[in-house]
Amino acid sequence: MSRPERSPDLPAEPPTTTEVPFDVVQQSLYESRQKVYPRQVHGRFAYLRITSVLLLLGIYYLLPWVPWGERQAVLFDLPDRKFYLFGLVLWPQDFLFLTGLLIFAALSLFFFTTLAGRLWCGYACPQSVWTETFLWMERLVEGDRMAQMKLARAPMSLGKARIIATKQFLWVSFSLWTGFTFVGYFTPVHELGAGVMTLSLGHWETFWFLFYAFATYGNAGFMREQVCKYMCPYARFQSAMLDADSLVISYDAKRGEPRGRRRAGSDAKAQGLGDCINCSMCVQVCPTGIDIRDGLQVECIGCSACVDACDQVMDRIGSPRGLVRYTTQNALDGKPSRVLRPRVFIYAGVLSVLLGSIVYGLATRVPFAVDVIRDRNQLYREVGRDQVENVYTLRLLNMSEQPHEFSITFESPLAAEIFIDRDTVDVQAGSVRDIPVRLRARVDAIKERSTRVDFIVQATDDASIRAVEDARFLGPTPP
């Protein structure tokens, strides 16, 4: 049966639409993760990265076991509010140095990013370091990239289950050791080991031990490149610190295109081809699974694995190295390039001044502090008919590792007398002692209601240990 023709005077029918199922919409919005199996690569940057991993892991795992006298060399003793760094003992009063170090770390990140992109991510970021370690264990158990992909496609069997169980055992053991080491920076590691063996750890120690182990396993073993691609904010704002003169890993499209396979030693130009043979080795070795030939991407962590892989391919086909290399955008465009530019020098200068200030402050730091606390019960009290007395508590904080004996004096325009129970006060190493002090003055000598008083606390055995803290002497309003 034929459809009747419409009159030309009637409006045209609206086009029909096809309803898209909701699951298809979901699939278009949320892409399933494709596991990345990075191929192992050798080369100058790979060896540099391995050296960095071994150095950083060695420092992390061995430092809590280094002794320093009767304690470990590095210990952040939160209950006693002391931070031990070899021979240096820092207290909450030294928070300024911690602030300076955090600012120095942030500016260092800006400096290295401006100079050469994501050097931190590729060589020193904990996520990259631990992921490299987990990949090494995975290759040790499952084999190379092809063997891992073949194992993933194979149906479950006794042999596959044994391989997976062995890998998981190594991952979990390494993660637990990582969590144990982390807590060992806050609890003496020998006491922590005894607590683990006897199952007598405290609640907070147990929580952080298991939490850090779980975070290590989840980030480095399970999520891996997902952390760098979706969770790390650094990839999103790195473009604000890069410019056309920043060294970044780039593919030389002018030299490499058009791509095409050819035999080793053949003339690529005669065949109308570039140097890229489209072997995809740069993609196979990338830990985040990107193609560097598509340009600089937020997923690139600057590990330089693609540089080593491409250089090896160029060596085999007889072409010069550097198709993928560290270069600048200006250099790729044939423009003059300045790696050492004003921005780099400004960052370097600020970092030098900041580091010098921190070192100078630590070198000239007096390991002693005094706090003066007035008696809060009353402003002053009358002694007899013609004298007024103020009561203070001097809190002496000996931040050194040796006991000292201190004398207490004062300076003030007010003629007053000081009363202390003892002529000198002993304060043990790393301890705090409160000393009650009374100042007494005649009423007729008081010229102001509030008079400045400087308490001077001096070590009798070391003239360099000296602190001056001001306070106020309060009295009646003079006539």
MIBATI-962039 format. One record per residue (C-alpha): chain; x, y, z. Coordinates in steps of 0.5 Angstrom, whole numbers, plus 2048, in hexadecimal, padded with zeros to 3 digits. Example, Ala and Ser with C-alpha at 12.3 -4.5 7.8 and 13.67 -1.06 7.14 Angstrom:
! MIBATI-962039
@cadena->A | u->819 | v->7F7 | w->810
@cadena->A | u->81B | v->7FE | w->80E
END
This chain:
! MIBATI-962039
@cadena->A | u->800 | v->800 | w->800
@cadena->A | u->803 | v->807 | w->7FE
@cadena->A | u->804 | v->80D | w->802
@cadena->A | u->7FF | v->812 | w->800
@cadena->A | u->803 | v->819 | w->7FE
@cadena->A | u->803 | v->81F | w->802
@cadena->A | u->800 | v->825 | w->800
@cadena->A | u->805 | v->82B | w->7FE
@cadena->A | u->801 | v->82F | w->803
@cadena->A | u->802 | v->82B | w->809
@cadena->A | u->808 | v->82C | w->80D
@cadena->A | u->80E | v->827 | w->80D
@cadena->A | u->80E | v->821 | w->812
@cadena->A | u->813 | v->822 | w->817
@cadena->A | u->819 | v->81D | w->816
@cadena->A | u->818 | v->816 | w->81A
@cadena->A | u->81D | v->815 | w->820
@cadena->A | u->820 | v->80F | w->823
@cadena->A | u->820 | v->80E | w->82A
@cadena->A | u->827 | v->80C | w->82D
@cadena->A | u->827 | v->807 | w->832
@cadena->A | u->82A | v->80A | w->839
@cadena->A | u->82F | v->804 | w->839
@cadena->A | u->832 | v->807 | w->833
@cadena->A | u->832 | v->80E | w->835
@cadena->A | u->836 | v->80C | w->83C
@cadena->A | u->83B | v->808 | w->837
@cadena->A | u->83C | v->80E | w->833
@cadena->A | u->83D | v->812 | w->83A
@cadena->A | u->841 | v->80D | w->83E
@cadena->A | u->847 | v->809 | w->83A
@cadena->A | u->849 | v->803 | w->83D
@cadena->A | u->850 | v->802 | w->83F
@cadena->A | u->855 | v->7FF | w->83B
@cadena->A | u->85B | v->7FC | w->83F
@cadena->A | u->861 | v->7FF | w->83C
@cadena->A | u->867 | v->7F9 | w->83C
@cadena->A | u->86D | v->7FE | w->83B
@cadena->A | u->873 | v->7FA | w->837
@cadena->A | u->87A | v->7FA | w->83B
@cadena->A | u->87F | v->7FF | w->838
@cadena->A | u->886 | v->800 | w->839
@cadena->A | u->88A | v->806 | w->837
@cadena->A | u->88D | v->80D | w->83B
@cadena->A | u->887 | v->80F | w->83D
@cadena->A | u->885 | v->808 | w->840
@cadena->A | u->88B | v->808 | w->844
@cadena->A | u->88A | v->80F | w->846
@cadena->A | u->883 | v->80D | w->849
@cadena->A | u->885 | v->806 | w->84C
@cadena->A | u->88B | v->80A | w->850
@cadena->A | u->886 | v->80F | w->852
@cadena->A | u->881 | v->809 | w->854
@cadena->A | u->886 | v->805 | w->858
@cadena->A | u->889 | v->80C | w->85B
@cadena->A | u->882 | v->80E | w->85E
@cadena->A | u->880 | v->807 | w->860
@cadena->A | u->886 | v->806 | w->864
@cadena->A | u->886 | v->80D | w->867
@cadena->A | u->87F | v->80B | w->869
@cadena->A | u->87F | v->804 | w->86C
@cadena->A | u->886 | v->805 | w->86F
@cadena->A | u->886 | v->80C | w->872
@cadena->A | u->882 | v->809 | w->878
@cadena->A | u->887 | v->804 | w->87A
@cadena->A | u->88D | v->809 | w->87A
@cadena->A | u->88F | v->80A | w->882
@cadena->A | u->891 | v->811 | w->884
@cadena->A | u->893 | v->810 | w->88C
@cadena->A | u->88E | v->80D | w->890
@cadena->A | u->888 | v->80E | w->88B
@cadena->A | u->887 | v->80D | w->883
@cadena->A | u->88A | v->813 | w->87F
@cadena->A | u->883 | v->815 | w->87C
@cadena->A | u->87D | v->815 | w->880
@cadena->A | u->877 | v->819 | w->881
@cadena->A | u->875 | v->819 | w->888
@cadena->A | u->86E | v->81B | w->888
@cadena->A | u->86C | v->81A | w->88F
@cadena->A | u->872 | v->81E | w->892
@cadena->A | u->871 | v->823 | w->88C
@cadena->A | u->879 | v->822 | w->88A
@cadena->A | u->87B | v->821 | w->883
@cadena->A | u->882 | v->81D | w->883
@cadena->A | u->886 | v->81E | w->87C
@cadena->A | u->88D | v->81B | w->87E
@cadena->A | u->890 | v->820 | w->883
@cadena->A | u->88B | v->825 | w->882
@cadena->A | u->885 | v->825 | w->886
@cadena->A | u->87F | v->82A | w->884
@cadena->A | u->879 | v->82C | w->888
@cadena->A | u->872 | v->82F | w->887
@cadena->A | u->876 | v->836 | w->888
@cadena->A | u->87A | v->834 | w->882
@cadena->A | u->874 | v->834 | w->87D
@cadena->A | u->877 | v->839 | w->879
@cadena->A | u->87C | v->835 | w->876
@cadena->A | u->877 | v->830 | w->874
@cadena->A | u->873 | v->835 | w->871
@cadena->A | u->879 | v->837 | w->86D
@cadena->A | u->87B | v->830 | w->86B
@cadena->A | u->873 | v->82F | w->868
@cadena->A | u->874 | v->836 | w->864
@cadena->A | u->87B | v->834 | w->862
@cadena->A | u->878 | v->82D | w->85F
@cadena->A | u->872 | v->831 | w->85C
@cadena->A | u->877 | v->836 | w->858
@cadena->A | u->87C | v->830 | w->856
@cadena->A | u->876 | v->82C | w->853
@cadena->A | u->874 | v->833 | w->84F
@cadena->A | u->87C | v->834 | w->84D
@cadena->A | u->87D | v->82C | w->84A
@cadena->A | u->876 | v->82D | w->847
@cadena->A | u->878 | v->833 | w->843
@cadena->A | u->87F | v->831 | w->842
@cadena->A | u->87D | v->829 | w->83F
@cadena->A | u->876 | v->828 | w->840
@cadena->A | u->874 | v->822 | w->845
@cadena->A | u->87A | v->820 | w->847
@cadena->A | u->878 | v->81F | w->84E
@cadena->A | u->872 | v->81A | w->84C
@cadena->A | u->877 | v->816 | w->848
@cadena->A | u->87C | v->815 | w->84D
@cadena->A | u->87B | v->817 | w->854
@cadena->A | u->873 | v->817 | w->855
@cadena->A | u->871 | v->811 | w->85A
@cadena->A | u->86C | v->80F | w->855
@cadena->A | u->871 | v->80E | w->850
@cadena->A | u->876 | v->80B | w->854
@cadena->A | u->871 | v->805 | w->857
@cadena->A | u->86E | v->804 | w->851
@cadena->A | u->875 | v->802 | w->84E
@cadena->A | u->876 | v->7FE | w->854
@cadena->A | u->86F | v->7FA | w->853
@cadena->A | u->871 | v->7F9 | w->84B
@cadena->A | u->877 | v->7F6 | w->84D
@cadena->A | u->874 | v->7F1 | w->851
@cadena->A | u->86F | v->7F0 | w->84C
@cadena->A | u->874 | v->7EE | w->847
@cadena->A | u->878 | v->7EA | w->84B
@cadena->A | u->872 | v->7E5 | w->84C
@cadena->A | u->86E | v->7E6 | w->846
@cadena->A | u->873 | v->7E7 | w->841
@cadena->A | u->874 | v->7ED | w->83C
@cadena->A | u->86E | v->7F1 | w->838
@cadena->A | u->86C | v->7EB | w->833
@cadena->A | u->86C | v->7E6 | w->839
@cadena->A | u->868 | v->7EB | w->83D
@cadena->A | u->863 | v->7EC | w->838
@cadena->A | u->862 | v->7E5 | w->836
@cadena->A | u->861 | v->7E3 | w->83D
@cadena->A | u->85B | v->7E8 | w->83E
@cadena->A | u->858 | v->7E5 | w->838
@cadena->A | u->859 | v->7DE | w->83A
@cadena->A | u->853 | v->7DA | w->83E
@cadena->A | u->854 | v->7D9 | w->846
@cadena->A | u->858 | v->7D3 | w->847
@cadena->A | u->85C | v->7D0 | w->84D
@cadena->A | u->862 | v->7D3 | w->84A
@cadena->A | u->85F | v->7DA | w->849
@cadena->A | u->85D | v->7DA | w->850
@cadena->A | u->864 | v->7D8 | w->852
@cadena->A | u->867 | v->7DE | w->84E
@cadena->A | u->862 | v->7E3 | w->851
@cadena->A | u->862 | v->7E1 | w->858
@cadena->A | u->86A | v->7E2 | w->858
@cadena->A | u->869 | v->7E9 | w->855
@cadena->A | u->864 | v->7EB | w->85A
@cadena->A | u->868 | v->7E8 | w->860
@cadena->A | u->86E | v->7EC | w->85D
@cadena->A | u->86A | v->7F2 | w->85D
@cadena->A | u->866 | v->7F2 | w->863
@cadena->A | u->86D | v->7F0 | w->867
@cadena->A | u->870 | v->7F6 | w->864
@cadena->A | u->86A | v->7FA | w->866
@cadena->A | u->86A | v->7F8 | w->86D
@cadena->A | u->872 | v->7FA | w->86D
@cadena->A | u->871 | v->800 | w->86A
@cadena->A | u->86B | v->802 | w->870
@cadena->A | u->870 | v->7FF | w->875
@cadena->A | u->875 | v->804 | w->873
@cadena->A | u->871 | v->80A | w->873
@cadena->A | u->86E | v->809 | w->87A
@cadena->A | u->876 | v->808 | w->87C
@cadena->A | u->877 | v->80F | w->87A
@cadena->A | u->872 | v->811 | w->880
@cadena->A | u->873 | v->80B | w->885
@cadena->A | u->87A | v->808 | w->886
@cadena->A | u->87B | v->803 | w->881
@cadena->A | u->87E | v->7FE | w->886
@cadena->A | u->878 | v->7FF | w->88B
@cadena->A | u->873 | v->7FF | w->885
@cadena->A | u->876 | v->7F8 | w->883
@cadena->A | u->875 | v->7F5 | w->88A
@cadena->A | u->86E | v->7F7 | w->88A
@cadena->A | u->86D | v->7F4 | w->883
@cadena->A | u->870 | v->7EE | w->885
@cadena->A | u->86C | v->7ED | w->88C
@cadena->A | u->865 | v->7F0 | w->889
@cadena->A | u->865 | v->7F6 | w->88E
@cadena->A | u->865 | v->7FC | w->889
@cadena->A | u->861 | v->802 | w->88B
@cadena->A | u->85B | v->804 | w->887
@cadena->A | u->85E | v->80A | w->883
@cadena->A | u->864 | v->806 | w->882
@cadena->A | u->860 | v->800 | w->87F
@cadena->A | u->85B | v->805 | w->87B
@cadena->A | u->861 | v->809 | w->878
@cadena->A | u->865 | v->802 | w->876
@cadena->A | u->85F | v->7FF | w->873
@cadena->A | u->85D | v->805 | w->86F
@cadena->A | u->864 | v->807 | w->86C
@cadena->A | u->865 | v->800 | w->86A
@cadena->A | u->85E | v->800 | w->867
@cadena->A | u->85F | v->806 | w->864
@cadena->A | u->866 | v->804 | w->861
@cadena->A | u->862 | v->7FD | w->85E
@cadena->A | u->85D | v->801 | w->85B
@cadena->A | u->860 | v->807 | w->858
@cadena->A | u->867 | v->803 | w->855
@cadena->A | u->864 | v->7FC | w->854
@cadena->A | u->85D | v->7FD | w->852
@cadena->A | u->85B | v->804 | w->850
@cadena->A | u->862 | v->806 | w->84D
@cadena->A | u->862 | v->80B | w->847
@cadena->A | u->85A | v->80C | w->849
@cadena->A | u->85D | v->810 | w->84F
@cadena->A | u->862 | v->815 | w->84A
@cadena->A | u->85C | v->815 | w->845
@cadena->A | u->856 | v->817 | w->849
@cadena->A | u->858 | v->818 | w->851
@cadena->A | u->85E | v->81C | w->851
@cadena->A | u->85D | v->824 | w->850
@cadena->A | u->864 | v->825 | w->84E
@cadena->A | u->863 | v->823 | w->846
@cadena->A | u->85D | v->828 | w->846
@cadena->A | u->861 | v->82E | w->848
@cadena->A | u->868 | v->82C | w->845
@cadena->A | u->866 | v->830 | w->83E
@cadena->A | u->866 | v->837 | w->842
@cadena->A | u->86D | v->836 | w->844
@cadena->A | u->86F | v->834 | w->83D
@cadena->A | u->871 | v->838 | w->837
@cadena->A | u->874 | v->837 | w->830
@cadena->A | u->87B | v->837 | w->833
@cadena->A | u->87A | v->831 | w->838
@cadena->A | u->87D | v->82B | w->837
@cadena->A | u->878 | v->826 | w->836
@cadena->A | u->878 | v->81F | w->833
@cadena->A | u->875 | v->820 | w->82C
@cadena->A | u->875 | v->81C | w->825
@cadena->A | u->878 | v->81F | w->81F
@cadena->A | u->872 | v->81F | w->81A
@cadena->A | u->876 | v->823 | w->815
@cadena->A | u->87B | v->81D | w->815
@cadena->A | u->877 | v->817 | w->816
@cadena->A | u->871 | v->818 | w->812
@cadena->A | u->86E | v->815 | w->80D
@cadena->A | u->86F | v->80F | w->811
@cadena->A | u->870 | v->808 | w->80E
@cadena->A | u->873 | v->801 | w->80F
@cadena->A | u->87A | v->800 | w->80B
@cadena->A | u->880 | v->7FC | w->80B
@cadena->A | u->886 | v->7FD | w->80F
@cadena->A | u->88B | v->802 | w->80B
@cadena->A | u->886 | v->804 | w->806
@cadena->A | u->885 | v->80B | w->803
@cadena->A | u->87F | v->80E | w->807
@cadena->A | u->87F | v->814 | w->803
@cadena->A | u->87F | v->810 | w->7FC
@cadena->A | u->879 | v->80C | w->7FE
@cadena->A | u->876 | v->813 | w->800
@cadena->A | u->876 | v->811 | w->808
@cadena->A | u->878 | v->814 | w->80E
@cadena->A | u->87D | v->811 | w->813
@cadena->A | u->877 | v->80E | w->818
@cadena->A | u->876 | v->807 | w->816
@cadena->A | u->86F | v->807 | w->81A
@cadena->A | u->872 | v->801 | w->81E
@cadena->A | u->86E | v->804 | w->824
@cadena->A | u->873 | v->802 | w->829
@cadena->A | u->873 | v->809 | w->82C
@cadena->A | u->86B | v->807 | w->82E
@cadena->A | u->86D | v->800 | w->830
@cadena->A | u->872 | v->803 | w->835
@cadena->A | u->86E | v->809 | w->838
@cadena->A | u->86C | v->807 | w->83F
@cadena->A | u->865 | v->80C | w->83E
@cadena->A | u->864 | v->809 | w->837
@cadena->A | u->864 | v->80F | w->833
@cadena->A | u->867 | v->810 | w->82C
@cadena->A | u->86C | v->816 | w->82C
@cadena->A | u->86B | v->817 | w->825
@cadena->A | u->865 | v->81A | w->826
@cadena->A | u->868 | v->820 | w->82A
@cadena->A | u->869 | v->822 | w->831
@cadena->A | u->864 | v->81F | w->835
@cadena->A | u->862 | v->820 | w->83D
@cadena->A | u->862 | v->818 | w->83D
@cadena->A | u->86A | v->819 | w->83C
@cadena->A | u->86E | v->818 | w->842
@cadena->A | u->875 | v->81A | w->83F
@cadena->A | u->878 | v->813 | w->840
@cadena->A | u->87C | v->813 | w->83A
@cadena->A | u->87A | v->80C | w->838
@cadena->A | u->878 | v->80D | w->831
@cadena->A | u->87F | v->811 | w->830
@cadena->A | u->883 | v->80B | w->832
@cadena->A | u->87E | v->806 | w->82E
@cadena->A | u->87E | v->80B | w->827
@cadena->A | u->886 | v->80C | w->828
@cadena->A | u->887 | v->804 | w->828
@cadena->A | u->882 | v->804 | w->822
@cadena->A | u->886 | v->809 | w->81E
@cadena->A | u->88C | v->805 | w->81F
@cadena->A | u->88A | v->7FF | w->81C
@cadena->A | u->887 | v->802 | w->816
@cadena->A | u->88D | v->807 | w->815
@cadena->A | u->88A | v->80D | w->816
@cadena->A | u->88D | v->813 | w->81B
@cadena->A | u->88A | v->813 | w->822
@cadena->A | u->885 | v->818 | w->825
@cadena->A | u->87F | v->817 | w->821
@cadena->A | u->87C | v->817 | w->828
@cadena->A | u->880 | v->81C | w->82D
@cadena->A | u->880 | v->821 | w->832
@cadena->A | u->87F | v->828 | w->82E
@cadena->A | u->87B | v->82E | w->82E
@cadena->A | u->875 | v->830 | w->82A
@cadena->A | u->879 | v->836 | w->827
@cadena->A | u->87F | v->831 | w->824
@cadena->A | u->87A | v->82C | w->821
@cadena->A | u->877 | v->832 | w->81D
@cadena->A | u->87E | v->835 | w->81B
@cadena->A | u->87E | v->83B | w->820
@cadena->A | u->883 | v->83D | w->824
@cadena->A | u->883 | v->839 | w->82B
@cadena->A | u->885 | v->83C | w->832
@cadena->A | u->885 | v->837 | w->837
@cadena->A | u->889 | v->83B | w->83C
@cadena->A | u->884 | v->841 | w->83C
@cadena->A | u->882 | v->847 | w->841
@cadena->A | u->87D | v->842 | w->845
@cadena->A | u->882 | v->83D | w->846
@cadena->A | u->887 | v->841 | w->849
@cadena->A | u->881 | v->845 | w->84D
@cadena->A | u->87F | v->83E | w->850
@cadena->A | u->886 | v->83C | w->851
@cadena->A | u->888 | v->842 | w->855
@cadena->A | u->882 | v->842 | w->859
@cadena->A | u->884 | v->83B | w->85B
@cadena->A | u->88B | v->83C | w->85D
@cadena->A | u->889 | v->842 | w->861
@cadena->A | u->883 | v->83E | w->865
@cadena->A | u->888 | v->838 | w->866
@cadena->A | u->88E | v->83C | w->868
@cadena->A | u->889 | v->83F | w->86D
@cadena->A | u->887 | v->839 | w->870
@cadena->A | u->88E | v->836 | w->870
@cadena->A | u->890 | v->83D | w->874
@cadena->A | u->88A | v->83C | w->879
@cadena->A | u->88C | v->835 | w->87B
@cadena->A | u->893 | v->837 | w->87B
@cadena->A | u->892 | v->83D | w->880
@cadena->A | u->88C | v->83A | w->883
@cadena->A | u->88C | v->83A | w->88B
@cadena->A | u->88A | v->834 | w->88E
@cadena->A | u->886 | v->837 | w->894
@cadena->A | u->880 | v->83B | w->895
@cadena->A | u->87C | v->83F | w->89A
@cadena->A | u->875 | v->840 | w->89B
@cadena->A | u->872 | v->845 | w->8A1
@cadena->A | u->86B | v->844 | w->8A3
@cadena->A | u->868 | v->849 | w->8A8
@cadena->A | u->864 | v->847 | w->8AE
@cadena->A | u->85D | v->847 | w->8AC
@cadena->A | u->85A | v->847 | w->8B2
@cadena->A | u->85B | v->84F | w->8B4
@cadena->A | u->85F | v->854 | w->8B0
@cadena->A | u->863 | v->856 | w->8B6
@cadena->A | u->863 | v->855 | w->8BE
@cadena->A | u->865 | v->85A | w->8C3
@cadena->A | u->86B | v->858 | w->8C8
@cadena->A | u->86B | v->85C | w->8CE
@cadena->A | u->869 | v->863 | w->8CD
@cadena->A | u->86E | v->865 | w->8C8
@cadena->A | u->870 | v->860 | w->8C4
@cadena->A | u->86C | v->85C | w->8BE
@cadena->A | u->86E | v->855 | w->8BB
@cadena->A | u->86D | v->852 | w->8B4
@cadena->A | u->86D | v->84A | w->8B4
@cadena->A | u->86F | v->847 | w->8AD
@cadena->A | u->871 | v->840 | w->8AB
@cadena->A | u->877 | v->83F | w->8A7
@cadena->A | u->876 | v->839 | w->8A2
@cadena->A | u->87D | v->837 | w->8A0
@cadena->A | u->87E | v->832 | w->89A
@cadena->A | u->885 | v->82F | w->899
@cadena->A | u->885 | v->82D | w->892
@cadena->A | u->88C | v->82A | w->892
@cadena->A | u->88E | v->823 | w->893
@cadena->A | u->892 | v->825 | w->899
@cadena->A | u->890 | v->827 | w->8A0
@cadena->A | u->891 | v->82F | w->8A2
@cadena->A | u->891 | v->833 | w->8A8
@cadena->A | u->88E | v->83A | w->8A7
@cadena->A | u->88E | v->840 | w->8AB
@cadena->A | u->888 | v->845 | w->8AB
@cadena->A | u->889 | v->84D | w->8AB
@cadena->A | u->885 | v->853 | w->8A9
@cadena->A | u->885 | v->85A | w->8A6
@cadena->A | u->880 | v->85F | w->8A7
@cadena->A | u->880 | v->867 | w->8A8
@cadena->A | u->87C | v->865 | w->8AE
@cadena->A | u->880 | v->864 | w->8B4
@cadena->A | u->87E | v->85D | w->8B7
@cadena->A | u->880 | v->857 | w->8BA
@cadena->A | u->880 | v->850 | w->8B7
@cadena->A | u->87E | v->84A | w->8BC
@cadena->A | u->880 | v->843 | w->8B9
@cadena->A | u->880 | v->83C | w->8BE
@cadena->A | u->887 | v->83B | w->8BB
@cadena->A | u->88D | v->83F | w->8B8
@cadena->A | u->88E | v->83A | w->8B2
@cadena->A | u->889 | v->835 | w->8AF
@cadena->A | u->88B | v->82E | w->8AC
@cadena->A | u->887 | v->82C | w->8A5
@cadena->A | u->888 | v->825 | w->8A3
@cadena->A | u->889 | v->824 | w->89B
@cadena->A | u->883 | v->825 | w->897
@cadena->A | u->87E | v->826 | w->89D
@cadena->A | u->87A | v->82C | w->8A0
@cadena->A | u->87A | v->82F | w->8A7
@cadena->A | u->876 | v->834 | w->8AA
@cadena->A | u->879 | v->839 | w->8AE
@cadena->A | u->875 | v->83E | w->8B3
@cadena->A | u->878 | v->845 | w->8B3
@cadena->A | u->876 | v->84B | w->8B7
@cadena->A | u->877 | v->852 | w->8B6
@cadena->A | u->876 | v->857 | w->8BB
@cadena->A | u->877 | v->85F | w->8BB
@cadena->A | u->875 | v->865 | w->8C0
@cadena->A | u->86F | v->868 | w->8BE
@cadena->A | u->872 | v->86F | w->8BE
@cadena->A | u->877 | v->86D | w->8B9
@cadena->A | u->871 | v->86B | w->8B4
@cadena->A | u->871 | v->870 | w->8AE
@cadena->A | u->86C | v->86D | w->8AA
@cadena->A | u->866 | v->868 | w->8AB
@cadena->A | u->86A | v->863 | w->8A6
@cadena->A | u->871 | v->862 | w->8A5
@cadena->A | u->875 | v->85E | w->8A1
@cadena->A | u->87A | v->859 | w->8A4
@cadena->A | u->87F | v->854 | w->8A0
@cadena->A | u->880 | v->84E | w->8A3
@cadena->A | u->887 | v->84B | w->8A1
@cadena->A | u->889 | v->844 | w->8A2
@cadena->A | u->890 | v->842 | w->8A1
@cadena->A | u->893 | v->83B | w->8A1
@cadena->A | u->899 | v->83B | w->8A6
@cadena->A | u->89D | v->836 | w->8A2
@cadena->A | u->89C | v->839 | w->89B
@cadena->A | u->89C | v->840 | w->899
@cadena->A | u->898 | v->83F | w->892
@cadena->A | u->892 | v->83C | w->896
@cadena->A | u->88E | v->842 | w->898
@cadena->A | u->887 | v->845 | w->897
@cadena->A | u->884 | v->84B | w->899
@cadena->A | u->87C | v->84C | w->899
@cadena->A | u->878 | v->852 | w->89B
@cadena->A | u->872 | v->853 | w->8A0
@cadena->A | u->86F | v->858 | w->8A3
@cadena->A | u->86F | v->85A | w->8AB
@cadena->A | u->868 | v->85D | w->8AD
@cadena->A | u->867 | v->861 | w->8B3
@cadena->A | u->862 | v->866 | w->8B5
@cadena->A | u->861 | v->86D | w->8B1
@cadena->A | u->866 | v->872 | w->8B4
@cadena->A | u->863 | v->878 | w->8B7
END
